[in-house]
Amino acid sequence: MFKATAKRSLFCVGEPYVLKIEYRHDAAPADAGSSLLVGYHTGDGAGMVQASDPESPNYLWIESDSDAKFTLTSGQQRHSLTPFPGTVLGDMFVFELKVVSGTLQPGDTVTFNFGEKDNPASWFLPGKSAESPLKFYYQLIGVAAGAAGHLAAAETPAPYGGKTSLPAFEENREWQYTGVKFDIKAGDPVTADVLLPNVVEPNQENEIRIVVYDRYANQVKNFDSRVMLDLKGAVVSGLSATGFSTGPEGYALVPMVFEREMPYGCMEFNVTGLGGLKTNPFKVSSDNGKNRIFWGDLDGRSSLSDGGPRNPDDFFRYARDIRGLDFAALSDSCLGLARPGCWQNFLQSVDNNNFDDLFIALAGYEMLPVGIGPRTVYFPDCAGKLVVGVSKGSEPVLKQSAGGFTFVDAIHQLQDFDGILKEFGKSKVLWSGRRCGKLCDTDTKALGLFEVYSEWGASDDLPTRIDDSVTVSQVFKQGMSPGLIAGGGGRTAKAGFTGHQVSSGGGRYPAGLTAVLAQDLTRKDIFSALEKGHCYATTGSRIVIEPKVKLQKNKIEVKLFVAGTADLDHCRVFKNGKEVHLELFEGGDNAVIVWEDDKFSANDTCYLRIRQMDGETAWINPTPFAKK
């Protein structure tokens, strides 16, 4: 039995506290060699406890009335591509209390102290996310069989993940919820987003979306304030300053009507108490052109694999309501989706969250073909096939579900990318590479998209480069010409998440965004545009790029209109993976980029990288847009 003995159960993000959790042993006597393992979620920024230094943060120590003697092992990080049995977590910090002599008797208590009250340097950090409470789980190891609280090994396959040195840890053993949780609230507001569509029509009511964030990018709910807009000559019906409340869902929608057309620009605004900020670039025009720009995240995780406690519905809701995205795709691990019932739940959530002309939900998942790193497959509908392709090391097991789809828990025949492609046959799917370990020959015919940026960093020669990934220049050097995309890829189930360094290790940067140029906001149009490569990637800012490309015989003409979210710095052009042109901008957030090459053969490739003064970056492959 566990209980929290802390004086409070609600904490503020990013603030350290002293916690106490009391364990009362109500199982059979635990002799020397028995262990109690305790685990909690890492992905929301909780500190990793350590039992060695009382002068350092997250210090863990124990008190006990038992005659037994114990050792306390510092927390160790565990990661799995499937949730640990009994939890919805694929990431945990686990610490171990081991009986080294004597016996832990029924009724004995052990108090776990997270930090020392009179020593703030030792206090524990509960987390940096206000979207889910901090919960604790446990396992008892080595307790006599048949005793109360004994946890037998589960029949389910072990999670697919890395190893640690915790000697008592068994991957397929069921975890139990302790009943202890601590709620975490958002911090003080520090910034805000005011978002508009890229193109708004004059004399039509448009909604401005306002979201207020704390320093860890948690939306601040029920925030009441006023927004004051610098209209820069725009004629707007209504007031230039208006009150708003983010309400219980964490966002506000404020109606506004623009009465005349305007070119692209960012409207400046001031939220009382937060200072001056800018909207995304937008224009007021009755002519939307052939294609509109839609924004989305193509690399999401959820509780179905290793996305933490938030489920697929939470992921799509955050994308639509908080980040104001037009589309989003889940790309959970195939291993997580292969668990009983998960694939059907996944598809049902995608279908339930798809609304043409409002928000598009796409289905996809990630595989790990042997030796080449992650590949993601996307589907044009909710009738996709689940095939699990994994790295080497597991026995082949092929199963047929009642729903008629084939899935493989760990099938040896599908470890290579060729085998995976054959399993899909002539089905209409779209493949993407992300954080690729290396490229293979099959990529040249299959890879339609390449993720150049995510919360893990950039697959490019930039300071945020992902060390174990091939770069975008290497992809194009090998003759491939995929559409360039960006996304989250972290383990927060928050599409387009703007936070950074919320947790240690990977996923420490803000999420990237994918811009899709399509005629209408329907699943059919979004998928078709991605299939054609009519897209580009950014590091998260909604940089507008309108391409005009001509390709005839051996000549290519590229003309890009760019509207940045800040002053533009430079543009680099790469042909066959090698830089061939550098253009420096003279100031301002709008520019027209022109590049021509009269020796551009059918086998040549190119892409452009545009960088702003604030470091925000966009990548685009212009050739799919070419009029031939």
Secondary structure by P-SEA (a helix, b strand, c coil): ccccccccccccccbbbbbbbbbbbcccccccccbbbbbbbcccbbbbbbcccccccbbbbbccccccccccccbbbbbbccccccccccccbbbbbbbccccccccbbbbbbcccccccccccccccccccccccccccccccccccccccccccccccccccccccccccbbbbbccbbbbbbbcccccccccccccccccbbbbbbbbbbcccccccccbbbbbbbcccccccccccccccccccccbbbbbbbbcccccbbbbbbbccccccccccbbbbccccccbbbbbbccbbbccccccccccaaaaaaaacccccccbbbbbcccccccccaaaaaaaaaaaaacccccbbbbbbcccccccccbbbbbbcccbbbbbbbbcccccbbbbbccccbbbbccccccccaaaaaaaacccbbbbbbccccccccccccccccccccccccccccccccccccccaaaaaaaccccccccccccccccccccccccccccccccbbbbbbbcccccaaaaaaaaaacccccccccbbbbbbbbbbcccbbbbbbbbbccccccbbbbbccccccbbbbbccccbbbbbbbbccccccccbbbbbbccccccccccccccccc
